[in-house]
Structure formats: C-alpha cells, structure tokens
C-alpha cells in the first residue's frame, strides 16, 4: 500500500519522545504490514530524541513551542494550520501537557487520541498518576488510550492494559513497566483506529 493510500497520523509530544522513537522504529521494521503512515511530528523539548529517525523516514518534523505564542488559542491555531495543510486523519498526543481547546476539538472531531498512565476512571487530571498509584497503595494500575474531549483525561476509552504493582516496586521500577507496555498499547490503538477508519472508507 502506498503512503498516499494509508491513514495519516500526526504525533504531538511535549517530552523527550521515547515513544515517538519506538513507534517510528516499529513502522520502519513493518512497513508492509501497516495501513497507517506517520506523516507529521510536532515536538517542543530541545532534547527530543526522535528527530533523526523521523527525518530518515521522510516524516515532517516541526518544533512548535507553546511559550513562543501569546496564548494557547494562538498556539493551537498554528497546530491546526500545520495539521490541516498535511491532510492528517488522526492525531495522537504523547506525553502532551496542554488541554486541547474547543477550536481544535471541533476541527478534528473524535480524531484526537491520548494516552494516560492509569486505568480510567482512576487517577485522572494529574501528571503524577504513576506516583499517585504507588502512594495510594493500589495493587493494579495501568494505561488507557482514549478519544479526548474538552476535559483533562476524559473521553471514550479505546484500549486499556493492566500493570501489577509489586510490594517492592518504587517509581523507577514501575515506570519501566509503563514504558514497556506503553509503546505496545499505542501501536495497538493506532492500528485499531486505522482499521476501523479504513473499513468505513471502503464501505
């Protein structure tokens, strides 16, 4: 399948980009098995780790930092422009720290996906969900991917994976489990959304 026939994804990332790197690496090794195409990566951090692997796979890479805009509305207008200009089908937020505003939600209805390090509906609206799970003493935590809405960490659940917390787990040990399972659920979610979208297009 040519890239022009594939479902096009943009990845938005505020962090270092470990998951972005792993997704591109997966795509690079499985090009003929995939009906999706990573078309655009928008990042913020100066130590973003996936620039070279993205460019070597002919993926557009843009650094668009929130702090260079007067407010979040202007920032997201820029995001909307760049994403629309590339005819992106879906957007995945990876360690993305900003609330998506109504204009962007309306421009891409039910097409913006997020990953959160907890099993919904636990430990929502926080950037410390892993630490919170440890502090609360739960025995099972996990990861959720979901379609976003106008609230932090709310929306339609797409996939979930459970992660067991052992008695000797600290943040570093637990975070390692999240990293291993996080990449897998991201790819699983991208494939799920892509297949459903292709099925609708082919009807």
Secondary structure, DSSP 8 states (H G I E B T S, - for coil): --GGGSEEEEEEESS--HHHHHHHHHHHHTGGG-SEEEEEEEE--TT-S-HHHHHHTT-EEEE--GGGSSSHHHHHHHHHHHHHHTT--EEEEES--S---HHHHHHTTT-EEEEESS-TTSS-S-S-HHHHHHHHT-SEEEEEEEEE-SSTT-EEEEEEEEEE--TT--HHHHHHHHHHHHHHHHHHHHHHHHHHHHHHHT-
